[in-house]
């Protein structure tokens, strides 16, 4: 009689950590970065109701907005008087942001960063 070796069809799969991206704006105004969300628009301006308040006379009440659009974050100049600059160039229409981009509003520079974060799957 022949002996047969049976191999299980249900071989356990390896547990891979899940990777997500964390988006943030770094500024000299505070030590911790401003974390961005895909579900909420992030406003920048002179008024205290904005997410980032820049107290300078060259900043408009609502100067710029950073928001998620389909495949990435965009910076939008909100018809400010003195303009919003991305990597040294004034923007006239919404512009996609990539890791390391610098947004300049008046004398302030905000750096956009993307960081890959690994989350371990629970058993």
N, C-alpha and C positions, 0 to 999 in steps of 0.2 A: 504494500500500500504506500502511495506517495504522501509525503508530508508537505503541507502547504503553509507558507508564511503569509499571514494576513497583515496588510498595512492599513492603518486607520485613515479614513478619508478626512476626519476632523483633526488634522494636525494643528496645534496651537500656532497662531500668528504672533509675530513679534510685536511688542508694544512700542510704538513709535511716539515720541513726544509731539504734541500738536504745536505748530508754529503760527504765531499771530504777529501783526505789526503794530507798533506803538508810535503814534505821531505826536510831535510836540513842537512848541516854539520856545526857544531860549532867548533870554534878554538880560541885560544888566540890571533891570529893575528888581529882580529877586533871584535867590539862589536856586530854587526849584523850577523846573520847566513848566510851562502851561501845557497840559495835555489836551489834545484835540480829540473830538468825537465825530464819528461819521453821521450822527443823528442830530447834531446841534451846530448851528452857525456860530462862529467865533468872531466877535466884533472888537474893533480897535478904534479908539478915539479919545477926545478930551473929556467927555462927560463920564461921570462915575458909573452910569448904567452899563457901560461897555465892559467886556471881559478883561481887556487890557486898557487901562487908563494912562494916557500920555499927557502929563500936565505941561504943555508948552503952547505958546501962542501960534505956532505954525501948524498945529494939528486941528483938524475940523472936529465938530461935535461927534459925528460918525465918519471916520476917515476911511476905513477899509474893513472888509470882511473876509474871513477864511472859511471856506465851506467845502464839504465833500460833494463831488459831482461824478456819478457813475464809477469812474476808474481812478480817481485821485482827488487830492485837495487842490483848490484854486484860490488865488488871492484876487479880490475884486476891489478896485478903487471906487469908493462911493461918492463920486463927483466932488472930491476934495479940492480945495483951493490950491494947495501946494503940491499935490500929487503923491503917488505911492511909487516907490522904485523897487524893482526886482533885479538883483545883481547889477546895480548901477544904472539900469535903464528904466525910464518912466513907462509905466504901463497905462494903456488907454482902453484895454479890453481885459476880461478875465484871463489869468495866466496860470497854467498848471505849475505846481510846486514839486521839486524833487529834492532828495536828501542833500543838505548843505546849502540850499538857496538862502540868500539874505534879502529880507524885506526891510527897506529903509523908509521911515516916516519921520520927517524932520531930522533931528539929531540922533534918534533912536534906531538901532538895528536889531531886528529879530531874526534869528536863525531857525529855519525849518529843519527838523531832524526826523529820520525814520529809523526805528530800531526793531530788529527781529527778536521776539521773546518766545522762549520755549515753555510750554505748559505740559507737565507730565500728566498722562491719563491715569485716572484712578481705576483700581481693579474692581 
